[in-house]
Amino acid sequence: MTSRLPPEIYHLFIDELANSPQLLKSFSFVSHVWLSRCRTHLFRHFSLHCMPLAVHDAVEGYSECWYPANSLPADDPDAAVTGSKGYCSLKSLMKVQQIRQSIRELSLIEGNMVDCNRYKKLDFGICLSELATNIQFPNLRALAVSFNGPGPRQDCLGVTAVGKLMRIHSKLEHLCISSLYLDTHCLRNLLYSMRVCAQLSNIQLECITCAADTESWISRYSSLAFEENTAALLQWSRTPIQRLSLSDVDHNLVEVLFSPTKPTRFQIELKSLAINCSDLDSDYETMEGSVGFRLIDRHASSLQHLLLKHPKAINHAFYEPLLGTTLPFLSIIEIHFINVHDGRFRYALENLCALRSPISELRIGLKYGPRTAFTPPIDRSLINFSRSLQSLRRVRFKIMHMIDKFSCQHLPKANLHLQLEIVQGD
């Protein structure tokens, strides 16, 4: 039976369910029109795991060593190798042009090691390179690559392959790299590839270490230029870096990437900055010891969103450099804690209420909690914080693990002054 409604009506209906993959999978069986629209949401975020080890006869080439996330049962670690129990072939998926065109955010993850005596080893860098050579994603805008660990490797195939992916997909806007070890050659390759992506505005770096021999090259970098045409350098036009996230990253690397004294050609207008405060050097007692916090001072005039992950220090010296900086456009401040039971949450609010910024929204991320017995101190802290920062309008809790039932009704006084929202994290 032919429907009398235009396809746009069905599209609006399906778009409302973009965050419900199970429903989208069911609706994709209704018709070809529904299938096409459902695919744009189902494959928008696409994660691939690489098998570092595989049966010798089971894998024809390195491009066959990838499997989509959630396509294998968690209780069968050998399913990725043997292709059993619902293994979904990447090759068969990528033959569908519509699926490749739907992928806008791609995550590539190096798989965990399995029994080395049964399977042969496949290099992750070669798998990445083969994937970049054989499969292209025309609408790719975000790329995340996660290595197994930042330990030294025998070669730079992994970094070279990441650079190859970036150069092929030069319209990237977001880049995330985690657990990577860089020597001088790798660092040069990575910097060059990042500059090729002229629309790159969001960078996330996690667990990035540099070899000892890169320090001397980094120290000379301010007087060195890459092998590029000087005239082309003056005509270069690129999107400024607006969002930056740092976690356990070599400070020298951050300096060479984002310091205004280095000729990286990255125009930086930071609007959002996320810093893992637990990664501060032990040699420093204040935030001045972190390159990330120096970035706050350098880009205070444009910063709008600041995220502090797991602040571990509870003394005033931890917050003093931040409080001494004028942030005229900072409207959202986000703080992530393990829990609220050790006083760090309340101490953070007591210090941050002295910020000279028009804070309108406070976001609080908690891994555990809170218990109802601790809600009165939380309520008082929020009230005092809102009275000190009269611009505050909204507070949002995101809790990973609810220890007990907790809702806005448990914070009655704060509920009268603020817009409160409590959500379960993922």
Phi and psi in degrees as a GROMACS rama.xvg file:
@    title "Ramachandran Plot"
@    xaxis  label "Phi"
@    yaxis  label "Psi"
@TYPE xy
-82.5526  132.331  THR-2
-77.2151  144.298  SER-3
-88.3871  -10.2558  ARG-4
-85.0317  142.706  LEU-5
-68.7006  153.586  PRO-6
-59.5977  -27.3061  PRO-7
-60.7099  -32.7637  GLU-8
-65.0955  -43.4156  ILE-9
-65.9852  -36.3088  TYR-10
-61.924  -43.4769  HIS-11
-62.5978  -39.7976  LEU-12
-65.3836  -44.3763  PHE-13
-67.9647  -37.6708  ILE-14
-62.0473  -30.3759  ASP-15
-66.7952  -19.1388  GLU-16
-107.368  26.0976  LEU-17
-61.1379  -27.8876  ALA-18
-98.0212  17.6405  ASN-19
-123.107  80.1224  SER-20
-60.2564  -34.7564  PRO-21
-64.6326  -42.0608  GLN-22
-67.0859  -39.3771  LEU-23
-62.1203  -40.1466  LEU-24
-62.3893  -38.8294  LYS-25
-68.9972  -42.3967  SER-26
-68.9984  -23.3096  PHE-27
-65.848  -14.3002  SER-28
-89.5349  -3.28938  PHE-29
-69.5503  -51.0228  VAL-30
-163.641  173.335  SER-31
-65.7464  -34.6173  HIS-32
-64.5808  -44.3885  VAL-33
-69.0637  -38.7159  TRP-34
-59.6504  -45.4646  LEU-35
-60.552  -43.9913  SER-36
-72.1054  -37.0099  ARG-37
-64.6064  -36.1452  CYS-38
-62.4134  -35.4593  ARG-39
-61.3058  -26.437  THR-40
-95.0239  -39.6187  HIS-41
-64.0853  -34.1448  LEU-42
-109.214  10.8653  PHE-43
-63.0275  -46.0345  ARG-44
-103.867  116.553  HIS-45
-128.314  123.539  PHE-46
-114.792  135.383  SER-47
-124.96  132.842  LEU-48
-104.087  137.298  HIS-49
-99.2002  135.918  CYS-50
-85.8606  108.09  MET-51
-69.0936  -20.9883  PRO-52
-128.572  143.413  LEU-53
-150.636  154.853  ALA-54
-61.9118  136.946  VAL-55
-56.6835  -43.5128  HIS-56
-91.0883  -8.3388  ASP-57
-86.642  -19.0578  ALA-58
-118.648  121.405  VAL-59
-80.1648  -34.2935  GLU-60
-155.155  170.238  GLY-61
-65.35  -27.1637  TYR-62
-69.0396  -13.554  SER-63
-93.3178  9.3497  GLU-64
-96.5333  16.8356  CYS-65
-114.254  143.718  TRP-66
-137.473  140.334  TYR-67
-64.1924  144.604  PRO-68
-61.8121  148.821  ALA-69
66.8605  11.4636  ASN-70
-93.0386  -5.6946  SER-71
-122.551  144.39  LEU-72
-68.5488  138.097  PRO-73
-67.316  -21.266  ALA-74
-88.4576  5.6697  ASP-75
-129.046  87.6483  ASP-76
-65.5655  -18.7024  PRO-77
-89.49  -3.59552  ASP-78
-64.1833  -33.7556  ALA-79
-65.2804  -29.9871  ALA-80
-85.3821  -44.2994  VAL-81
-85.3296  -15.8388  THR-82
76.767  18.5579  GLY-83
-95.0321  170.242  SER-84
54.2974  56.421  LYS-85
85.1671  19.5427  GLY-86
-61.572  129.04  TYR-87
-102.468  118.794  CYS-88
-72.5371  127.17  SER-89
-65.0461  -38.1458  LEU-90
-60.2718  -41.8862  LYS-91
-69.2896  -35.8688  SER-92
-65.6282  -44.9143  LEU-93
-72.8015  -11.3767  MET-94
-69.5946  -21.7021  LYS-95
-85.2283  109.05  VAL-96
-60.4488  -36.2025  GLN-97
-63.7504  -35.0903  GLN-98
-67.5369  -45.2475  ILE-99
-61.4006  -37.7381  ARG-100
-71.6777  -22.9485  GLN-101
-79.4044  -22.2741  SER-102
-74.258  115.72  ILE-103
-114.755  -23.9881  ARG-104
-128.93  116.739  GLU-105
-118.872  129.027  LEU-106
-115.543  126.947  SER-107
-116.436  121.098  LEU-108
-124.034  129.062  ILE-109
-75.2742  123.375  GLU-110
-70.3716  161.191  GLY-111
-75.4123  156.024  ASN-112
-73.7292  143.026  MET-113
-117.359  -156.306  VAL-114
-66.4141  108.967  ASP-115
-69.2147  -20.7548  CYS-116
-77.5598  -20.4513  ASN-117
-99.4051  -24.806  ARG-118
-126.839  155.839  TYR-119
-90.1774  152.964  LYS-120
-86.2054  137.307  LYS-121
-119.111  129.359  LEU-122
-73.7927  132.122  ASP-123
-63.7934  -38.1152  PHE-124
-62.2657  -41.2213  GLY-125
-67.6278  -38.7477  ILE-126
-61.5929  -41.0855  CYS-127
-63.7391  -44.1128  LEU-128
-63.7916  -42.5479  SER-129
-64.1984  -37.9587  GLU-130
-63.9291  -44.2716  LEU-131
-63.6402  -34.5351  ALA-132
-75.0382  -39.4997  THR-133
-94.3586  -24.7183  ASN-134
-130.527  128.476  ILE-135
-120.193  146.161  GLN-136
-115.857  101.255  PHE-137
-62.9515  -26.1771  PRO-138
-112.511  21.5846  ASN-139
-67.6018  128.738  LEU-140
-123.47  -18.3736  ARG-141
-135.981  133.261  ALA-142
-130.199  129.634  LEU-143
-127.579  127.838  ALA-144
-125.434  123.524  VAL-145
-118.071  117.722  SER-146
-89.0892  165.702  PHE-147
-67.7036  -34.6426  ASN-148
-172.703  159.503  GLY-149
-85.0832  13.5609  PRO-150
-68.0533  157.501  GLY-151
-59.3629  143.138  PRO-152
-118.71  163.159  ARG-153
-72.6313  -23.5959  GLN-154
-146.626  -179.413  ASP-155
-108.35  26.4197  CYS-156
-59.5065  -37.481  LEU-157
-62.9027  -48.0582  GLY-158
-67.3698  -40.3869  VAL-159
-60.7766  -40.0781  THR-160
-68.4891  -39.6954  ALA-161
-60.939  -43.7957  VAL-162
-60.7284  -37.8897  GLY-163
-64.9148  -42.7308  LYS-164
-60.3233  -42.2098  LEU-165
-67.761  -39.216  MET-166
-70.42  -33.8217  ARG-167
-70.2051  -40.8259  ILE-168
-105.423  70.1511  HIS-169
-74.7177  -2.9521  SER-170
-93.5988  15.9174  LYS-171
-59.278  139.759  LEU-172
-112.181  -24.911  GLU-173
-129.849  134.61  HIS-174
-133.812  129.305  LEU-175
-129.232  125.869  CYS-176
-129.626  132.398  ILE-177
-136.532  148.28  SER-178
58.062  64.0209  SER-179
-132.414  142.918  LEU-180
-110.337  129.128  TYR-181
-118.949  130.122  LEU-182
-103.049  -174.639  ASP-183
-59.8971  -44.6691  THR-184
-63.8788  -43.1335  HIS-185
-63.3909  -40.5664  CYS-186
-63.9068  -42.7826  LEU-187
-59.9305  -45.8588  ARG-188
-61.8093  -43.3809  ASN-189
-66.0906  -43.8213  LEU-190
-62.7157  -43.8002  LEU-191
-61.6013  -43.8623  TYR-192
-66.2471  -37.1914  SER-193
-65.3639  -34.5087  MET-194
-75.5668  -24.0506  ARG-195
-66.455  -33.5193  VAL-196
-79.851  91.3023  CYS-197
-69.9186  -17.9008  ALA-198
-99.1463  5.50716  GLN-199
-67.1314  117.069  LEU-200
-128.375  -8.37164  SER-201
-129.914  116.733  ASN-202
-124.149  131.988  ILE-203
-128.446  120.217  GLN-204
-121.744  129.929  LEU-205
-136.749  130.176  GLU-206
54.7931  55.6143  CYS-207
-108.043  121.51  ILE-208
-117.978  154.409  THR-209
-118.863  146.693  CYS-210
-68.5513  159.231  ALA-211
-62.2944  -33.7813  ALA-212
-73.9212  -8.48711  ASP-213
-78.3667  -19.6601  THR-214
-64.1719  -41.5416  GLU-215
-66.8401  -36.8818  SER-216
-67.7328  -39.9705  TRP-217
-64.1171  -38.1147  ILE-218
-66.1278  -27.0518  SER-219
-93.1284  -4.00132  ARG-220
-64.6805  -29.5734  TYR-221
-65.2712  -22.7024  SER-222
-105.801  4.87726  SER-223
-115.183  147.722  LEU-224
-123.038  150.202  ALA-225
-71.2037  161.049  PHE-226
-71.9443  81.2397  GLU-227
-137.856  158.463  GLU-228
-71.3382  128.057  ASN-229
-64.5168  -38.4753  THR-230
-64.2744  -40.9482  ALA-231
-65.2886  -30.9342  ALA-232
-62.1255  -37.8173  LEU-233
-72.4957  -24.6826  LEU-234
-92.4635  1.18075  GLN-235
-67.2026  133.656  TRP-236
-132.33  124.157  SER-237
-144.925  159.831  ARG-238
-72.6793  134.874  THR-239
-69.174  152.083  PRO-240
-72.1449  119.142  ILE-241
-112.487  -25.08  GLN-242
-129.834  129.817  ARG-243
-139.431  133.266  LEU-244
-129.668  127.224  SER-245
-125.12  133.755  LEU-246
-150.218  113.055  SER-247
55.6384  55.7426  ASP-248
-114.873  138.802  VAL-249
-56.4471  127.105  ASP-250
-63.5446  -33.77  HIS-251
-62.7572  -36.7813  ASN-252
-65.3805  -42.0827  LEU-253
-62.5784  -39.5816  VAL-254
-63.1003  -44.8993  GLU-255
-71.7497  -25.8985  VAL-256
-82.2925  -40.8731  LEU-257
-126.223  4.71578  PHE-258
-75.1706  137.025  SER-259
-68.8846  -12.812  PRO-260
-87.1873  -7.15314  THR-261
-102.824  138.95  LYS-262
-81.0169  57.9377  PRO-263
-78.5718  -15.262  THR-264
65.809  15.1709  ARG-265
-89.9576  114.651  PHE-266
-79.7251  126.475  GLN-267
-118.12  121.068  ILE-268
-132.413  72.6254  GLU-269
-61.766  124.228  LEU-270
-107.402  -25.8546  LYS-271
-136.088  130.241  SER-272
-135.193  127.081  LEU-273
-118.965  130.706  ALA-274
-132.546  134.206  ILE-275
-86.5157  102.612  ASN-276
-68.591  -19.718  CYS-277
-72.8698  -7.84292  SER-278
-96.1872  9.22364  ASP-279
-63.4934  145.495  LEU-280
-62.7562  138.488  ASP-281
-69.6275  -14.3027  SER-282
-75.9678  -10.6669  ASP-283
-116.562  142.467  TYR-284
-100.369  -8.6764  GLU-285
-126.241  175.337  THR-286
-71.782  -11.5974  MET-287
-65.0063  -19.0116  GLU-288
-77.0864  -6.31417  GLY-289
-104.65  131.881  SER-290
-60.9187  -35.2136  VAL-291
-59.3007  -41.4936  GLY-292
-75.7473  -23.9374  PHE-293
-68.6775  -29.0754  ARG-294
-63.7022  -32.273  LEU-295
-60.0661  -46.2836  ILE-296
-66.1884  -38.7032  ASP-297
-68.3928  -33.4839  ARG-298
-119.458  31.7518  HIS-299
-63.1713  -29.7765  ALA-300
-71.7753  -16.7554  SER-301
-117.845  -10.5047  SER-302
-68.1692  129.333  LEU-303
-118.621  -25.776  GLN-304
-136.216  123.04  HIS-305
-122.824  126.939  LEU-306
-118.518  124.663  LEU-307
-112.906  116.647  LEU-308
-95.4678  122.2  LYS-309
50.2553  62.1464  HIS-310
-59.4782  126.164  PRO-311
-101.515  -20.1368  LYS-312
-89.3738  144.301  ALA-313
-124.16  12.9806  ILE-314
-97.401  164.004  ASN-315
-64.9037  -29.204  HIS-316
-60.881  -26.5526  ALA-317
-64.3653  -39.0866  PHE-318
-95.3318  -13.3588  TYR-319
-57.1561  -47.8659  GLU-320
-60.58  -35.735  PRO-321
-68.7895  -41.5372  LEU-322
-69.5246  -23.5659  LEU-323
-83.5263  -0.00727823  GLY-324
-105.415  132.248  THR-325
-85.5186  119.45  THR-326
-116.58  87.464  LEU-327
-67.5956  -21.5622  PRO-328
-116.564  8.47717  PHE-329
-70.934  109.987  LEU-330
-112.307  -19.2911  SER-331
-128.28  124.849  ILE-332
-122.145  132.885  ILE-333
-126.598  132.351  GLU-334
-129.605  130.857  ILE-335
-110.906  130.503  HIS-336
-125.558  163.443  PHE-337
-73.4527  -47.6814  ILE-338
-156.961  179.162  ASN-339
-110.599  14.9306  VAL-340
-92.9019  -8.44479  HIS-341
-104.492  6.34152  ASP-342
89.9704  -8.8977  GLY-343
-67.6061  -35.0095  ARG-344
-61.3111  -50.4782  PHE-345
-67.7361  -38.4011  ARG-346
-66.1222  -36.5139  TYR-347
-63.0163  -43.9106  ALA-348
-65.8152  -36.538  LEU-349
-63.1101  -34.1176  GLU-350
-83.1017  -42.9947  ASN-351
-71.8507  -14.5447  LEU-352
-67.1279  -12.2948  CYS-353
-88.9524  3.89502  ALA-354
-62.1719  138.059  LEU-355
-96.2558  65.4105  ARG-356
-144.194  152.067  SER-357
-81.7025  63.5414  PRO-358
-65.3812  122.218  ILE-359
-110.55  -19.3462  SER-360
-140.799  132.755  GLU-361
-114.459  124.587  LEU-362
-113.609  129.637  ARG-363
-122.642  117.82  ILE-364
-103.398  129.011  GLY-365
-127.233  134.528  LEU-366
-81.153  -37.2779  LYS-367
-133.466  138.996  TYR-368
110.32  -169.418  GLY-369
-99.0591  163.401  PRO-370
-83.444  151.183  ARG-371
-62.2187  -25.518  THR-372
-66.5333  -18.5269  ALA-373
-102.907  1.59246  PHE-374
-69.6494  -34.3775  THR-375
-58.1238  -45.5546  PRO-376
-61.6889  -36.9548  PRO-377
-63.4693  -43.2239  ILE-378
-60.2885  -46.5214  ASP-379
-64.7871  -39.4441  ARG-380
-63.3771  -41.2747  SER-381
-66.6771  -39.627  LEU-382
-63.7447  -46.2947  ILE-383
-63.4672  -37.8768  ASN-384
-65.7368  -42.917  PHE-385
-68.9765  -32.4507  SER-386
-72.3165  -32.7624  ARG-387
-75.263  -37.0085  SER-388
-109.785  90.1153  LEU-389
-68.3867  -13.1329  GLN-390
-78.8527  -12.5481  SER-391
-67.0909  129.371  LEU-392
-122.593  -25.9839  ARG-393
-142.439  140.21  ARG-394
-127.96  129.308  VAL-395
-124.464  119.381  ARG-396
-95.1872  133.135  PHE-397
-124.211  110.487  LYS-398
-113.226  123.644  ILE-399
-70.9259  -46.9593  MET-400
-129.18  111.395  HIS-401
-76.9221  115.437  MET-402
-72.1434  -36.9175  ILE-403
-150.785  177.583  ASP-404
-63.7927  130.7  LYS-405
-147.66  129.921  PHE-406
-145.71  176.548  SER-407
-62.9174  -24.6687  CYS-408
-66.9457  -18.1561  GLN-409
-78.0462  -7.70199  HIS-410
-121.58  69.8264  LEU-411
-64.648  -42.2208  PRO-412
-70.5978  -43.7964  LYS-413
-64.9994  -30.3846  ALA-414
-66.0413  -24.4678  ASN-415
-79.1267  -25.9089  LEU-416
-101.126  -23.7533  HIS-417
-131.632  158.031  LEU-418
-85.7409  109.212  GLN-419
-102.698  141.603  LEU-420
-140.423  131.466  GLU-421
-125.347  120.877  ILE-422
-128.388  154.742  VAL-423
-85.5164  123.689  GLN-424
-76.2336  168.81  GLY-425
